[in-house]
């Protein structure tokens, strides 16, 4: 399948908070069918970039288009977003959340969601407040990945879990997005995700310092993405 349509186009995308430039004139084009790592240390602008793509905040300068449209009703219908913190109501049951997402998103697959719950041995009747932090994060991931979206924006989905859980989360992501969709996953834990990446973006102090395919990096630099990251972002 041809995946050469530009799914994301950012031109001069900038976000300023007072004296802090969180994202500085980002020019970026992403195609469909790619697994992309948005990489940088804490405070590099990763979450700001993802929020701009998702339309949660407005740019100070520049433009962003997803699937040819500015963030709005259409882009929310094709983007599935996993924030970097818990956002679900603790009093709700897991099955209530499945129903809520199923009612709200036309592309939500209830069968897929329930199959993932069964695999993880999470009861649909459990209330969120009775679940561990790690299990709550898995429920949020299940809800995000059960949509048939064109773009998955995942903000630090492996940041707060143990290595075994990271493997499960990555495998869940890989198994549940279509070949013409793209995943943009932000993290600073490169070694854990390098095996699944097609391309990477390095952000440093709000500036994109690199956007390259993983194969090109290995060929040009003779080293892994993780090794290059450690050199670029060495303290």
N, C-alpha and C positions, 0 to 999 in steps of 0.2 A: 504493500500500500504506500502511496506517495504521502509523505508527511512534511512537504516543504512549504506549506502555508505558514505565514508568520502569525503565531498565536498571540504573542505579546510584543508590543512595540512601545518603547519608552524613548522620548526625545527631550533631553535637557531636564529630566525629572529631578526636582530639587525640593527639599523640605527643610525649612529653617525654624528653629524654636529660639526666639530671642537672639542671643549671641552665638548659639550653637547651630551649625549646619549639619543636620543629621544625615542628609543625603545630598550629594553635590553633583548636579548636572549629569545624571545617569542616562547614557545612550545605550539601549539594549534591545536586541531582537531575539526572540525565542520561537522555535518551531514546535509543531506538534510531534508526539511520539518520542519525547526525550525525557530522561531522568537527570535533573540538573541540581547540583549542589550549590547553594548560596552560602559561601564560607567566609568566616571572619571571626575575630575575637568578640567578646561581649562589648557592646557599645560601638560596633563598626557600622551600624545602619541597617542590619538585616531585617529586624522587625519593622522598622520604618518603611523599608522598601515593600515588604509584604502587605502592610496596611494600606499603602498607596495603591498597590495593584488590586486590592480587594475593595477599594473605595471607602475605607473606614476613616481616612483622613484625606484632606485636600492638599494638593501640591502648592508650594509657594511659587514655583515656576515650573514650566515644562508641561508635557502631556504624557498620558499613558492610554493605550488602547489594548483591549483584550478581545480577541475574536472580531477585530475591526471596530469595536465600540468603546466609547468612554465608560468608566465604571458607572454602573446603574442597573436598571432592571434586567437588561439582557445579560450583562456580565455575571450578575448574581445567579443567573440560571445556568451558567456554564462553568462557574468556579466553585470548588469545594474547599473550604478554609478550615484549617485546624490551628487555633491560636496557641500561644505559648503558655497559657495558664487555664485553670479550670473555669468554665463559664456556665455549666449546667446547674440547675436548681437541685440542691441536695434532697429535698423532700420528694422528688419525682421517682417513680419506679422506672426501671430500664425499659419495660414494655411501653410505658407512657411516652418515653423519649422516641422510641421506634415509631409510635403512632404520630407523634408531633412532626417528626422529620418526614414521614410518609405523606402527611397532609400538606406540609409546607413546600416540599420539593417534588416536582413532577418526575424527576429522574431517580428518586430514591427507591432502592431495591430492598423491600422488607425481607424477602427470602434470603438474600445474601447476608443481610444484617443478622438475622436469626441463626443462620448457619455459622457465622463467625462467633456469635455468643455461645453456641453449642460447643464449638471447637475449644473455646477458652473456658468452658464450664462455668459461665456466668449465667445465673438464673434471671430470666426476664422479669420475674416478680420481685427481685431485690430492689430496695430503695438505695439511691446513690449514697446516702449518709452512712449506710452499713458497710460500704465497700472500702477497701484500702485505697491509698492514693494511686498506686500503680494500676489497680483494676479500674478505677475511675478514668485514668488516662487511656486505658485500652477501650473502654466504652466510647469515649470521645473519638478515638481513632476509627472504631467500627462505624460510627455514625458518619464520619467524614468520608470513609472509603466505600460506603455502600451507595454512594451516588454515581451515576454514569456521567460524570463531569468531563469537560475538555481540559481543565487545568486544576490541579490539586496544589494548593498553597499550604505547606506544612511548616509551621514555625517551631523549631526545636522539639520535634516529636520524640527524640531519644535522649533528651538532656537529663531527665531526672529518674531514669530507670537503670536497672542493673544490666550487665552485658548479655545475659541470657534473654532478658526481655527485649533488648535492642534487636537481637536477631529475629525474634518473633515479630516485632513491629515492622522491621524492614521486609520480611517475607510476606507479611500481611499486605503491605503497601504494593509490593511487586505483583502479588497475585490478584490484585483487585483494581487495577486501572487498565483501560483498554489501550491497544497498541497505537491508536491515533491521539491519545491524550498525553499530556505532559505533567510531570511532577516537579515542583520547585520546592526543595527541602532545605531549610536553613539549619546550620549546626556549626559548632566548633570542634566536633568529635569526628574528624575526617577519617581516621583509620577504620572506624566502625561502618562507614557507608561507602568507602571508595569502590568496593567490588561491584556496586550497583549503578555507579554514575556513568552517564554518557558525556557530560560536560560540566565545567565548574565556573563559578563566578567568585572572584576574590573581592571582598569589600574591606577597605581600610580607612578608618576615619571618614566614612561616608562617600569615599571615592572608589569606583571600580578600577582595580589595578590589573585585573586579568579576566578575560572570558575566552575559554578555550576548551576544545574537546580533551577528554582524558587521554586518548591515544596520542594526540599531538603533543601534549605535555610530556608524556613518557618518551616520545621520540625526540623531541627538541632538547629536553633537559636530562634525559637518561635517569630519571628518578620517579618515584611515586608522587601522587598528589599530596599525600601526607607529609613526605619529606620536603617538598617544595613549600608547602604551607608553613612548616616549622621554620624554614629559612626566611620566608617573606615576613612572617609575623613574630620573629624572635624578639624577645624583650631587650 
